[in-house]
Amino acid sequence: MIDAHQHFWKYNPVRDSWINDEMKVIQRDFFPADLWPHLKAHGIQGCVAVQADQSEEETNFLLKLADEHDFVKGVVGWVDLRSPNLQERLHHYTQYKKLKGFRHIAQGEAPGFLLHPDFIKGVRALTRFGFTYDLLVYHYQLAEAINFAHEVPDVKIVVDHLAKPSIRTKEKTKWELNMAALSTFKNIHCKISGMVTEADWKNWKPEDFHPYLDELFEMFGPERLMYGSDWPVCLVAASYEAQFNIVDSYLNRFPAHEKHLVMSENARKFYNL
């Protein structure tokens, strides 16, 4: 099995100011040695480390950890996709076999960011170098994400965290309509990750997530979905075990080969692990 979405960091209160006092539980360092016991306990053999800071230093930090720990099977790093020197930087990064793709924290950008010509040109360039793109947006950015998808039909893209629906308010209709439209692009996949942090942190129940998961399986099918823990961010609302059990228990209704796709094969194939 593969955990297709988690993070490592050496906590820096200035750089990591997004980790506010509400999230005090993750205001500390998180390294592979902290994650491995959780993976091992749940029979997960590997993980994909995803950037949390927008710098090439972050990419290099994650690659060093991946080089030191065999269970870190892939890295989704950061590079300036709008840079005039992008081709040179992507060529440079092809030497790192565990570097699988890139992400930009688009959820924090102003409206129109995804549609800027320089950004679209940069994302398109990823395919030439064999890299993927992780799309991180909130549910209210999905209309823009659909227009973005029209511009990058040849790029392997995965939507992080279900596009962050408002699970805590149980709002689903607009998210559902936009995600259904996004799912019609066959190059786009979706991670079953980051759900607990979009729910009521202290009072969520496993069934709170079922309506969203039902829709995802209807839209993407088991062939374009992959499990990710979003550890350690998930710890603000759930233990590793609790968030894993939400997905694991839900998947028990599916045939074993479909569960295997979501928990293993889809991530391996998407990221070429």
N, C-alpha and C positions, 0 to 999 in steps of 0.2 A: 504494500500500500504506500501511497505518496500523500504527504501533506503539501498541497500545491501553493500554500500562501502563509508565510510567517516572516518574522523580522528578528534581526539582532541589532543591538546598539550598545555603545558605551555612553551612558546617560550624560548629557550636557544640558543644564537647565536653560541656557540661553538659546542654543541651537534647537533644542527640543521643547520650546515654549508651548507647543500645541498640547503637551502633556500637562494639563492644568491640575490644580489641587483636588479637583473632583476625581482625578485619575491617579491619585497619590500612590496607589498600589504598583504602578509601573514607572514610578520616578526612580529607577535604578538601572543598573547594567543587566543586559540579557545576552548570553552567549550560548554557543552550541552545547556546552556541558549542562546548561540549565534546561535545554529542550530535550536532549536525548532520552532521559528517563521517561518522559511523557510519551515520546514516539514508541519507545521499546515496550512500554506497558500496554499499548494498544495495537501492537503488531505492525507498526508503520516503519518501513525500511528506509525511507528517504524523504527529503523535504526540498522545497524551493524557497530560497531566501529572497525577499523582495525589499527594494529600497524604501527607506523612510525619510531620507534626507536628499535634497536635490543638489548633489555635487558629485563630481567624478571621484572625490575622496571616498564617498560612500560606496561607489561601485568597487573601488579597489579594496576597501575594507572587507566587503562581503566576499570578494574573490579570494582574498587571503584566508578567510575563515573556511571557505569551501575547499581550498587547497589543503587545509589542515585537517578537515573532517570529511571522511568519505561519504557519510550519510547526507551531507548537503550536496544534493545531486545537481542543482541548478541555481543560477542567480539571475534575478531581474534587476538590473541596475538603472542608473540615471546617466543620461548624456544630454547636452543641450541640443534638442532636435531642431531648433531654429538657427543654429550656428552656421555661418558660411563655411566653417571648417569641418562640418559634420562628416563628410565622406572620409576625411583623413582619420577622424576619431573612430568611426565605425570600422575602418580597415585595421586600425590599431587593436581594437577589441576582438577581432576575429581570432587572435592568437590564444584567447582564453576559452578552452573547450567547455567549461562549465557556465560561461556567460550565455544565457539563452535569449534574453530580450531586454527591453527597457520599459520604464514607466515614468510618466510625469504626473504630479499630483494635481490633476486638472480640476478636482473638486474644489480647490481653493482659488481658482482663477476667475477672472471677470467673464461675463457673457461674451461669446464670440471667440474665445481663445482657441477652441478646437478647430475653428474654421479659418484661422489666419493662414494665408497662403504659405508662409515659411514653415509653419508647423505641419501642415498637410504634406508639403514637400519632404520634410524630414521623416515623417512616419512612413511615407511611401518608400523612402530609401532603405528602410530596415529590411525589406524583402530581398533586396540585392545581396545583402550580407548574411542572410539566413537568420535574422533576428525576429522575434515576436514583439507585440505591444500589449501591455496591460492597461486597460481603460478604467480609470478611477474617477467616477462621477457620482453625484447625488441624483436621486430620482427626478428632481426638478430640472436637471440638465439633460434629460434623455432626449428631448426634442432636438437639441443641438447635436447630441451624439448620433442621432439618426442621420442628420445631414452630413456629419463627419463620415459616417459609414459609407455613404454614397461616394465619397471622394477617395476611399482607400480599399477598394474591393479585393485587392490582391494581397493584403497584409493579414497575417494570422493575428487575430485580436481576441483577447479574453476580457470580459467585463468583471471587474472585481466586486465582491460583496453584494451581488444581486442589484448593483446600482443603488444601493442604500435606500430601500423603501422605508417609509415611516411606519415601522412595525409597532412602535409604541402607541401610535394613534389608530392603528388598524386601517389606515387609508391604503387602498389598493387599486382603485379603478384606473386612475390616470397612469400610475406606474405600470399596471397590467397592459394597458393599451399601447404604451410606448415601448415596453419590453417586447411585446408581441411583434411590433413593427421591426424592432432591432433584430429579433431572432430570424427574420426572413433573409438576412444576409448570411450566407452559409459559411463565410470566413470568420464569423463571430461566435465565440464560445462564452461560457459564464461560469464563474466560481461560486460554489455554495460555501460562502465564507462571510465573516463579519456580521452575522445576523444578530447575535446577542447584544452587540453594542448599539444596534438600531432599535432594540426593544426597551422595555422598562427594566433598567439594570437590576433592580432589587426584587421585582415581582413578576418576571416573565415565567411562562409555562411552555413546555415543549410544543403543545398544540397551537401556540401563538404563531408558530412559523409554518405550520402545515398549509395554510391557504396560499402562501407565497411559493412554497416548494411545489405544491400541486400545479400552479401556473407555470413554473419554470420547466417542469417535466413535460407539460403539454406543449410548451413553446419550442424548447431546444431538444427534447428527447434525451434519453440517457447517453447519447453519443457525443453531446457537446457540453456536458456539465462535468465539473471536477471539484472535489472536496478540498477546502483549505481551512485551517484553524484560525488564522489571523492572530496567533499567539505572538507576543504576549499582550497585544491590545485587548484581546478577548477577556483578559483577567479582570478588567474593570467590571465585568458583568457575569463572568462564569469561569470556573476552573477549566483546564484543558479537557478533563474527563467529561464535564457537563456539556460543553459545546460539541465534543465528539459524539456523545450519546444522542444528541438531537438528530444528527444526520444519520448515524449508524442505525438507530431504531426506525427512523422513517424509511430507510432503504430496505428494511427487512420485508416490506411488502412486494419488492421487486424480485424477479428471477436472479439467481446468483450471478449470471454472466453480466447482467445490467448493473448490478451493484459493483462488480469488479471494474466495469468501465469508469464509473464515477469515482471510485476510491483509488484507482490505480492507472488503468490503461490510457484513459483520456489525457491525463497530465503527462504521462510518459511520451505519448505521441505528439501532443501539442508542443511541448518543450524539448522534444528529442533527447530525453534523459538517457 
